[in-house]
Every structure is written in structure tokens, then in C-alpha cells.
Amino acid sequence: MEHKTQDPCLVAGANLKRFIKNSRYRTQQRFAIEICVDVRTVGRWINEGINDLRIIKELADFFGKSILDFLSE
């Protein structure tokens, strides 16, 4: 049986969405304000994935997670 793995960039975006929802920010807009980025940037990270490891590291640190937490399906 073949196992399909998702693009790690998309997995990171999906995990970001989950981390935001389960945080005190609850919405992309509140989260964007907190980290001083445009809400459209957060939306792109969630919908198109995060392809910059530095951003994943910064977000992981922000949420108190590891990079592997962001990249794990």
C-alpha cells in the first residue's frame, strides 16, 4: 500500500491554522495583529503553505512548539 505524504509547506500551513484556532488569538486577524504582519500574509501561509524555514522556526518559537510540530501531519 502506497502512503502519500503531503507537501511539508502545506502541512506547516495547516498546523499554523490549528495552532491559531487553539490559541488565545482564535482568528487569523487577531494573530496577525499580534505578530505585526498583514492578515493576508497569514492567510497565504495557511492556504499556500510556509516555504521559509526561518518563518516556521519563528512561528514555532512563538507558539512554544518545535519545528517538527509544524511539519508533522
N, C-alpha and C positions, 0 to 999 in steps of 0.2 A: 504494500500500500504506500502510495506516494504522499509525503507530507509537504504541503505548500506553506512556505514561510512568507510572511508579509514583508514589504519594504521596511527596514528599520526606521526610516524617516517618518513614514506614516504611522508606525506603531508609537513613536515618540509623540506625535501629534494627538493620537487617540488617548494616550496616557495623560498628556497635559490636560485635555478636556476633562478627564476623570478626576485628576488632582484638583483642578479648579472647582469642579462641582462639589467635591467633598471637603473643600476648604472653607474658611470663613468668608471668602470672596463670593463664592457661589456662581458668579456670572463672569463672562469674558470681559465685560466693560469694567467692572469693579477691579478685576485682576489687572487689566491693562493700566488703569489709573495708578494702582499701587506700584507697578514696576516701571511706570513712566514710558510706556510705549503706546502707539496708536492701537485702538481696538481692532483695526483691520489687520495689523501685524499678527495679533493673537489669533484672529480668525484664519489667516493664512497658515500659521504654524499648525493649527488644528486640522484644517481641511487639506492642505497640500504637504504637510509634514515638516519636520525640522531637519535640515540637512547640514547644519553647522554644529559640530561637536561642542564648540565653546558655548553656544547658546544652551544646548542641552545641559552642560555642566552647570551653568549659571542658574538655570531653572531648577535643576536637581538640588543644588545648594539652597535655593530659596525655599523649596518645599521640604527640605531636610531628608531628601531621598538620595539614592545612589544613581549613577548614570545607568546602571543595569536595570533599576526600577523603571526608568524611562524607556528602555529598549526592549523590555521583556513583554511578550504577548500575554 
